[in-house]
Amino acid sequence: MSTPPEQSQREPRERGHHALFNSFVMAGYECSSQRRQDGRRLDLLADTGHARWAHKDYAQLAGLNVRCARDGLRWHLIERSPGRYDWSSFLPMLRAARDHGVQVIWDLCHYGYPDDLDVWRPSFVDRFARFAGAVAGLMADEGISVPFYSPVNEISFWSWAGGDVGYFNPNAHGRGQELKHQLVRASIAAIEAIRERAPAARFVQCDPLINVVSESQRSEDIENAERYRVAQFEAWDMLIGRQWPGLGGQEDYLDIIGANFYPHNQWYFHGGRIALGESDYRPLAGMLKELHQRYQRPLLISETGAEDEERLPWLIYVVDQVLMALERGVPVQGICWYPFLDYPGWDDGRYCPTGVFGYADGEGERAPFHPLHLQLKALPERIEARLRELDARRAQRLRT
């Protein structure tokens, strides 16, 4: 494991716990758009109805005191031919968020890309950079002066799913590291293109936060498990140039770290899942502390969620762990429940009850999952009270 430099070339601008986003609690709208192994294109923004009912979905957030969201653009719809942009799938969503005062972290590439592109070629990086620059120009024209972007969602997971095991596009095997390099190049190129149009833009680099341990006591197995666990940091390390500096990484390409954390993010090496409550389950607070010590950046729980009756206890666990991390000085800036709407499963279209709200009816109305809805509604006040307490403690320490 590499060690962080004594001081980052780019000091975080935030000194308080809650300075980056308009609300600590965020809504995450599932926007995956990859092609499956069978060739079918997914479009979760369409499948959940959010693309059609964005105005109503964003309006519902006010009742929860949620003023920030993760959402996405569908590159494959916007750029069907090189350099020709059709913004009709994006502008209604952008304007709906603006009209309802919702600050959005926009995913530019959530696994999907135009069909005429070969992800392995240099042209993929060039096209993505031009697309990102065009998005930044459009948003500036729409009056958004400080946009937030997630350039390439989950570089590490995509590299495994698309490059190692052929789960979805580009459906390769044994080329995960090569794909990771390409996606890092694309992310860097997009950041540069956006900064030319929007110098104040902020960037969230999202990847899964995992824990992997060995069930056996053999030194070789323990070392292999730890090597696999530490690989979760590779994409972030590449972005800042600690690994493979030839990719062009620099410290200022890592702005805000997005940690995606679900109940299935801990497992035994070549074994089964480690469930919450088991002795080998690592507390989230400690994982966040390690992440902050490694990079000295503000952190965001950029995705977290669970299914059906696990939703409420999982939210309670994550919130308690985040509060613990905050008390330990980890600058966690928010928690994004993801997906915020129930959705059809990637593989078989099965109904996945993960959301705060369910499927939309013919008028775009959605029924809430009441236990989670009530907990989230009370959460902002609880979080704000704890943040004020921590800020008061910090101020007291400075005075003494």
Secondary structure, DSSP 8 states (H G I E B T S, - for coil): -----SS-SS--S--SSS-SSS-SEEEE------BBTTS-B--HHHHTTTTTSHHHHHHHHGGGT--EEEEE--HHHH-SBTTB--GGGTHHHHHHHHHTT-EEEEEEESS---TT--TTSHHHHHHHHHHHHHHHHHHHHTT-SS-EEEEETTHHHHIIIIIIB-SBTT--BS-HHHHHHHHHHHHHHHHHHHHHH-TT-EEEEEEE--EEE-SS--HHHHHHHHHHHHGGGHHHHHHHTSS-GGG---GGG--EEEEE--TTSEEETTS-B--TTSTT---HHHHHHHHHHHH---EEEEEE---GGGHHHHHHHHHHHHHHHHHTT--EEEEEES-SB-EE-TTT--EE--SSEEEE-TTS-EEE-HHHHHHHHHHHHHHHHHHHHHHHHHHHHHH-
